Amino acid sequence: MTASKAGLETDATENDSFPRQELISALMVVGFVLLFFPEPVTSVLGVVLVTLGGGLWVRDLLRQPGQSIQ
């Protein structure tokens, strides 16, 4: 019973990381697109989104597989 419970926890962790990966990708893509518009506001927002996406990506890479984000 413990093995199946551990398996369920692993599946839940993998399922939770999928939307997070989509969010990181979306933030970085939208940020890069905004950098191409010559307005200062869109450029600043683009830099903020790319930085935020990069920070989340690094945090996700450094996080241990068994840890949960709170």
N, C-alpha and C positions, 0 to 999 in steps of 0.2 A: 504494500500500500504506500510505503514511503517513496518507492521508485516512481510510481505513477503520479504521486503528488509533486515530486521534484520535476517530473516531465511536464506537468501542467504549468508549473511556475516558469520553466524555460520557455514554453510556448507563449505564455502571457508576456514575458519580457521581450521576445522577438516581435510579437504583434504590437507592443507599445512602441518599439523603436521605428517601425515602418512609417507611421504618420510624422514622427519627428524628422526622419530623413527627408520626407517630402517637403516639410516646412523649411528645412535648411536649404534644400535645393531651390525652392520657390523664392526665398528671401534673396539668395545670391543672384538668381537669374533676373528678378525684378530690379535689384540694385544695379546690375550691369546695364540693363536696358535704360534705366533712368540716367545713367552717366552719359549716354549719348545725346541727351537733350541739352542744349546750350544754356538753359536757365540755371542760375545759381541755386535756386531752391531744389530743383530736381537733382542737381549734382550732389548737393549736401545730403539729401535724402538717400540717394543711391549709395553714397559712401557709408552712411549709417547702416543701411540694410546689408550691404556686403560685409561690413565689419561685424554686425550682429550675427549674420549667418556663419561667418568664419569662426567666430567665438563659440557658437553652439556646436559647430562641427568639431573643433578642437576639444571642447568639453566632452562630446560624445566619444571621441577617440580615446581620451585619457580615462574615461570612466571604466571602472571594473565591471565585467559582465554580470556579476551577482548583485551589484549595488543598484538601488533605486534612487531616482532623482526626486527630491522633495522640495 
